[in-house]
């Protein structure tokens, strides 16, 4: 007698269930469809499933599908795991193992503050990968940024007012749904909400965020720790939406005022000054390397070039 053949379908925990496309062939061929205790009664009915306790583990050669919201790699005789996000759950489990007793001593010692340098570094490395349009690097760096999220969430699960990665994800889902009422309006509900352009969505997002967080100022919530040019651009964008006259933006003879004014003009013209400055800086670095290489190839010491030699080998 052969063992039953199971397909396990893992559904999202905090949102309306969306069946992974890969689950459809198994469902079409299934003789029995089950759901465990993590699946709501409402979804159970929609799936046409019965509770896990009613399955038969000794029925031979039955094609059976199990729905769950809690990934369990130990489900017996499961031939296929059809899921969207199972690897994310594996990543959470690995992070928990590293942080727990018997795991990695270095991971166990880290705090939110000690991890900040890595958060910044990984974000910039992802930024660089996107700039370079290096898809393998983008994939790798996205994983490194995800690690920072998982690490901080695992640290936050300890100590006072604990929360975990599920709380983080749940809050994110609630935020995305709440700030896109034109997309997630309940079925059958008539809504006058219309957002048909990216610009309108950006404005609507800020309106909903301001109401949600009960901000008293148009510049509340702007991260002061971001690079200065990006900070100037963000402040300019926020105050422009609040109707601040352009003549009230910082202006003057000081270097800071001049830099702010330049960043503000770029932002108001629809240009990202941080990205533009970064592009110019990287281009300059490439020109420096090219000149040094050309000078070295011509027999010069690239660490002792005078002005005339720099001029001679500078890329044209």
C-alpha positions as CSV (number, residue, x, y, z in Angstrom):
1,X,0.0,0.0,0.0
2,X,1.5,3.3,-1.1
3,X,1.5,6.4,1.1
4,X,-0.8,9.3,0.3
5,X,0.7,12.0,-1.8
6,X,0.3,15.5,-0.2
7,X,0.6,18.9,-1.6
8,X,0.9,21.6,1.1
9,X,-0.2,25.1,0.1
10,X,1.0,27.8,2.5
11,X,-1.3,30.9,2.5
12,X,-0.5,34.5,3.7
13,X,-1.4,34.9,7.4
14,X,-2.4,38.6,7.5
15,X,-4.1,39.3,4.2
16,X,-6.8,38.0,1.9
17,X,-5.5,34.6,0.6
18,X,-4.3,34.5,-2.9
19,X,-3.7,31.0,-4.3
20,X,-0.2,30.5,-5.8
21,X,-0.6,29.7,-9.4
22,X,1.6,26.6,-8.9
23,X,-1.1,25.2,-6.6
24,X,-3.8,25.0,-9.3
25,X,-2.7,21.8,-11.0
26,X,-2.6,20.0,-7.6
27,X,-6.1,21.3,-6.8
28,X,-7.5,20.2,-10.1
29,X,-6.2,16.7,-9.5
30,X,-7.0,16.5,-5.8
31,X,-9.4,14.0,-4.4
32,X,-9.5,15.6,-0.9
33,X,-8.8,19.2,0.1
34,X,-8.0,19.9,3.8
35,X,-7.2,23.0,5.9
36,X,-5.5,23.0,9.3
37,X,-6.5,25.0,12.4
38,X,-4.6,28.1,11.2
39,X,-7.0,28.7,8.3
40,X,-10.2,30.7,9.2
41,X,-13.6,29.2,9.0
42,X,-14.6,31.7,6.3
43,X,-11.6,30.8,4.1
44,X,-12.3,27.1,4.8
45,X,-15.7,27.5,3.2
46,X,-14.3,29.4,0.3
47,X,-11.7,26.7,-0.4
48,X,-14.3,23.9,-0.1
49,X,-11.9,22.3,2.4
50,X,-12.4,20.2,5.5
51,X,-10.4,20.4,8.7
52,X,-7.1,18.6,9.0
53,X,-8.5,16.3,11.7
54,X,-10.8,14.7,9.2
55,X,-8.1,13.5,6.7
56,X,-7.2,9.9,6.2
57,X,-3.6,9.0,6.4
58,X,-4.1,5.4,5.4
59,X,-6.0,5.9,2.2
60,X,-3.8,4.6,-0.7
61,X,-2.9,6.7,-3.8
62,X,-5.1,9.6,-2.9
63,X,-4.2,13.0,-4.2
64,X,-4.7,15.3,-1.3
65,X,-4.1,19.1,-0.7
66,X,-3.5,20.7,2.7
67,X,-4.0,24.5,3.2
68,X,-2.2,26.2,6.1
69,X,-0.8,29.6,7.1
70,X,2.0,28.0,9.2
71,X,4.8,26.4,7.2
72,X,5.8,23.0,8.7
73,X,8.5,21.2,6.8
74,X,7.8,18.1,9.0
75,X,4.4,17.4,7.4
76,X,4.6,13.6,6.7
77,X,4.6,12.4,3.1
78,X,4.4,15.8,1.6
79,X,5.7,15.5,-1.9
80,X,5.4,19.2,-2.9
81,X,5.4,22.4,-1.0
82,X,3.5,25.0,-3.0
83,X,3.9,28.4,-1.3
84,X,4.5,32.0,-1.8
85,X,7.0,33.1,0.8
86,X,8.0,29.8,2.4
87,X,11.7,30.8,2.0
88,X,11.0,33.9,4.0
89,X,9.7,31.7,6.8
90,X,12.9,29.7,6.5
91,X,14.9,32.9,6.8
92,X,13.0,33.9,9.9
93,X,13.8,30.4,11.4
94,X,17.5,30.7,10.6
95,X,17.7,34.2,12.1
96,X,16.0,32.9,15.2
97,X,18.4,30.0,15.5
98,X,21.4,32.3,15.1
99,X,20.1,34.6,17.9
100,X,19.0,31.9,20.3
101,X,21.1,30.1,22.9
102,X,23.5,27.7,21.2
103,X,23.5,29.8,18.1
104,X,26.1,32.4,17.0
105,X,27.8,34.4,19.8
106,X,28.3,37.4,17.6
107,X,24.7,37.5,16.5
108,X,23.6,37.1,20.2
109,X,25.6,40.2,21.2
110,X,24.2,42.6,18.6
111,X,21.8,45.5,19.4
112,X,19.7,47.8,17.3
113,X,22.5,50.4,17.7
114,X,25.4,48.1,16.8
115,X,23.6,47.0,13.7
116,X,23.1,50.5,12.3
117,X,26.4,50.6,10.4
118,X,25.4,47.4,8.5
119,X,22.0,48.7,7.7
120,X,23.4,51.8,6.1
121,X,26.2,49.8,4.3
122,X,23.8,47.2,2.9
123,X,21.3,49.8,1.6
124,X,24.1,51.6,-0.2
125,X,25.4,48.4,-1.7
126,X,21.9,47.7,-3.0
127,X,21.7,51.2,-4.3
128,X,25.0,50.6,-6.2
129,X,23.7,47.3,-7.6
130,X,20.6,49.0,-9.0
131,X,22.7,51.9,-10.4
132,X,24.9,49.3,-12.2
133,X,21.8,47.3,-13.4
134,X,23.6,44.2,-12.0
135,X,20.7,41.8,-11.5
136,X,22.7,39.1,-9.7
137,X,24.0,41.7,-7.4
138,X,20.6,43.2,-6.9
139,X,19.3,39.8,-5.8
140,X,22.2,39.3,-3.4
141,X,22.0,42.8,-1.9
142,X,18.2,42.5,-1.5
143,X,18.9,39.5,0.6
144,X,21.4,41.4,2.7
145,X,18.9,44.2,3.3
146,X,16.3,41.6,4.2
147,X,18.8,40.2,6.7
148,X,18.9,43.6,8.4
149,X,15.1,43.6,8.7
150,X,15.0,40.1,10.1
151,X,17.9,40.8,12.5
152,X,16.3,44.0,13.9
153,X,12.9,42.3,14.3
154,X,14.5,39.4,16.1
155,X,16.3,41.8,18.5
156,X,13.0,43.6,19.0
157,X,11.4,40.4,20.2
158,X,13.4,40.6,23.3
159,X,13.3,43.1,26.2
160,X,10.6,45.7,26.9
161,X,7.6,46.2,24.6
162,X,8.6,43.2,22.4
163,X,7.4,42.7,18.9
164,X,8.5,40.3,16.2
165,X,8.7,40.0,12.4
166,X,5.0,39.0,12.1
167,X,4.1,42.2,13.9
168,X,6.3,44.2,11.5
169,X,4.7,42.5,8.5
170,X,1.2,42.9,9.8
171,X,1.7,46.6,10.4
172,X,3.1,46.9,6.9
173,X,0.1,45.2,5.4
174,X,-2.3,47.4,7.3
175,X,-0.4,50.5,6.2
176,X,-0.3,49.5,2.5
177,X,-4.0,48.6,2.5
178,X,-5.0,51.8,4.5
179,X,-3.0,54.1,2.1
180,X,-4.5,52.5,-1.0
181,X,-8.2,52.7,-0.4
182,X,-8.8,52.9,-4.2
183,X,-7.2,49.5,-4.5
184,X,-8.4,47.7,-1.4
185,X,-11.9,49.0,-1.0
186,X,-14.2,46.2,0.3
187,X,-15.9,44.3,-2.5
188,X,-19.2,45.8,-3.4
189,X,-18.5,49.1,-1.6
190,X,-19.1,52.2,-3.7
191,X,-16.1,54.5,-3.3
192,X,-15.5,57.9,-4.9
193,X,-11.7,57.5,-4.4
194,X,-9.9,57.8,-7.7
195,X,-6.2,57.7,-8.2
196,X,-5.2,57.4,-11.8
197,X,-1.7,58.8,-11.8
198,X,1.5,58.2,-9.9
199,X,1.7,61.9,-8.9
200,X,-1.9,61.8,-7.5
201,X,-1.0,58.6,-5.6
202,X,2.1,60.3,-4.1
203,X,0.0,63.3,-2.9
204,X,-2.7,61.0,-1.6
205,X,-0.1,58.9,0.3
206,X,1.2,62.0,2.1
207,X,-2.4,63.1,2.9
208,X,-3.3,59.8,4.5
209,X,0.1,59.6,6.3
210,X,-0.4,63.0,7.8
211,X,-3.9,62.2,9.0
212,X,-2.8,58.8,10.3
213,X,0.1,60.1,12.3
214,X,-1.6,63.3,13.3
215,X,1.4,65.4,12.3
216,X,1.4,69.0,13.2
217,X,4.0,70.2,10.7
218,X,4.6,69.5,7.1
219,X,8.2,68.6,7.9
220,X,7.4,66.2,10.8
221,X,8.7,62.7,10.1
222,X,11.5,63.7,7.7
223,X,14.5,61.6,8.6
224,X,17.3,64.0,9.7
225,X,19.9,61.3,9.5
226,X,19.7,61.0,5.7
227,X,22.5,62.6,3.5
228,X,22.3,66.4,3.5
229,X,21.4,66.8,-0.2
230,X,18.6,64.3,0.1
231,X,17.5,66.0,3.3
232,X,17.3,69.3,1.6
233,X,15.4,67.8,-1.3
234,X,12.9,66.1,1.0
235,X,12.3,69.2,3.0
236,X,11.8,71.2,-0.2
237,X,9.3,68.6,-1.5
238,X,7.3,68.5,1.7
239,X,7.1,72.3,2.1
240,X,6.2,72.8,-1.6
241,X,3.2,70.5,-1.1
242,X,2.3,72.6,1.9
243,X,2.3,75.7,-0.3
244,X,5.4,77.4,1.1
245,X,6.5,80.2,-1.3
246,X,9.8,79.5,-3.0
247,X,11.3,82.8,-1.8
248,X,11.1,81.4,1.8
249,X,13.5,78.5,1.0
250,X,17.1,79.0,2.4
251,X,19.1,81.5,0.4
252,X,22.3,83.4,1.1
253,X,26.0,83.6,0.6
254,X,26.9,80.8,2.9
255,X,28.0,77.5,1.4
256,X,25.2,75.7,3.2
257,X,22.6,78.1,1.8
258,X,23.9,77.8,-1.7
259,X,24.0,74.0,-1.6
260,X,20.4,74.0,-0.2
261,X,19.2,76.4,-2.9
262,X,20.8,74.2,-5.7
263,X,19.2,71.1,-4.2
264,X,15.8,72.8,-3.9
265,X,15.9,74.0,-7.5
266,X,16.6,70.5,-8.7
267,X,13.8,69.0,-6.6
268,X,11.3,71.6,-7.8
269,X,12.3,70.8,-11.4
270,X,11.6,67.1,-10.8
271,X,15.3,66.1,-10.5
272,X,16.7,64.0,-7.7
273,X,19.7,66.1,-6.6
274,X,21.1,63.3,-4.4
275,X,21.2,60.9,-7.4
276,X,22.6,63.6,-9.7
277,X,25.4,64.5,-7.3
278,X,26.2,60.8,-6.8
279,X,26.4,60.2,-10.5
280,X,28.7,63.2,-10.9
281,X,30.9,62.0,-8.1
282,X,31.2,58.5,-9.5
283,X,32.0,59.8,-12.9
284,X,34.7,62.0,-11.4
285,X,36.2,59.0,-9.6
286,X,36.2,57.0,-12.8
287,X,38.0,59.9,-14.6
288,X,40.6,60.0,-11.8
289,X,41.3,56.3,-12.1
290,X,41.5,56.5,-15.9
291,X,44.0,59.3,-15.7
292,X,46.1,57.5,-13.2
293,X,46.1,54.3,-15.2
294,X,47.1,56.2,-18.4
295,X,49.9,58.0,-16.6
296,X,51.2,54.7,-15.1
297,X,51.1,53.1,-18.5
298,X,53.2,56.1,-19.8
299,X,55.8,55.5,-17.1
300,X,54.7,58.0,-14.5
301,X,54.2,57.4,-10.8
302,X,50.4,57.8,-10.4
303,X,50.9,58.9,-6.8
304,X,53.2,61.8,-7.7
305,X,51.5,63.5,-10.7
306,X,51.9,67.3,-11.1
307,X,49.2,69.6,-12.6
308,X,50.5,69.4,-16.1
309,X,50.6,65.6,-16.1
310,X,47.1,65.4,-14.7
311,X,46.0,67.7,-17.5
312,X,47.8,65.6,-20.1
313,X,46.2,62.3,-19.2
314,X,42.8,63.5,-18.1
315,X,39.9,61.8,-20.1
316,X,38.6,64.1,-22.8
